[in-house]
């Protein structure tokens, strides 16, 4: 494994609650992940990003952390996590853990101490307490302020159970450096930084003057009082410095929702984070012109840092559904993404071609967005439904108990075992694509050059000798001259049908 593994890595996101359940309680866990390591290694990914596994009241699926140095009993024990790290490494898989530094759970001992100690105490200084709230809004809906028993208000950009930390307090900075060390010492290969763009606030806490409810990014302004503040970069420089002591193959990836690739590039300057999710690509509709400009602006703005590409995650509608074109578009999008320069993130279940589950009954919805929006937004549960592994009916081998969210009966055709032996299944397309990408030096890090093509078609060349063509239009497209077809998202032929992609050897 060479030092710059992360520049072109394919990293598989494990949403732990929904991946595989080893204990039979209906919630995914570490035992489940350990049992599926051969599956993941066989898929051909380089690393796993595991969503938060820490002790948590789980009001936001674990993004409400009560103790950053342990494992929630529903997922296993610290010893299980250590065993998982060792076994994953034996399978050639690296492990990236999720770190949640913007806020803690309200059950975290620091917040409990802050509540107990009262106004003006040093304990309250670690959070953002004020006598009067301002007009900031929660990403999940409603005010970003809730009241403590004694009348003071505390800030929470997310749920009321997720109080924001005060990163101007040196104790907060020290604590997180120590938490990073704790996990680095246990052998993790990196961290995904939750809400990296939200950690620093304008200490004056000025009113926004406009209603930004539900927005996780700064809408077109450079001086937003809580998103993408310049002060976050100093924190990340100190984190990079720390990681360097462990050798430069331990990495950070930022979750930073910002308003342009140029702003994103600031997070991946040479002395800051290694990579950042490219959400512009994820949010781009199925449109050739817009895709091309997002690809160009991303690659160009990042400079020396590699781009990362992502189609789905646990916060957005699955792309089979989002692009509106069903499986053919999703399969074509995969070949597009994996042919682009840089690294890529896969979200569990996309290799099975899973769609968003849009018909979950209201009584099972768990996302805090559902309650906080006054039942106007269903939230993100539809992309978090437990994976179907085998069998003809729920729980499809996910668990021996009842899955925490119900799985649709139609997934019987989408289980891993149903797709395993079918060479044309989406699962085998992913395996093939990842194998070819790994074996062929043209893919991954490096440059891309566009080829002439009709406006609804994307065609580009990677060196040496690979061309990717994606048809986002409604007419079949001609293929450029080639030696052979390396891989096709649909039936390969003389022309490329709409909603299809091919990799060609030229
Ligand atoms: C990030 C996570 C999301 C979570 C939020 C608050 O956006 O990806 O799932 O709800 O942060 O921690």
Boltz pocket constraint, residues with backbone or C-beta under 6 A from the ligand:
constraints:
  - pocket:
      binder: B
      contacts: [[A, 60], [A, 63], [A, 64], [A, 100], [A, 158], [A, 194], [A, 195], [A, 255], [A, 314], [A, 315]]
      max_distance: 6.0
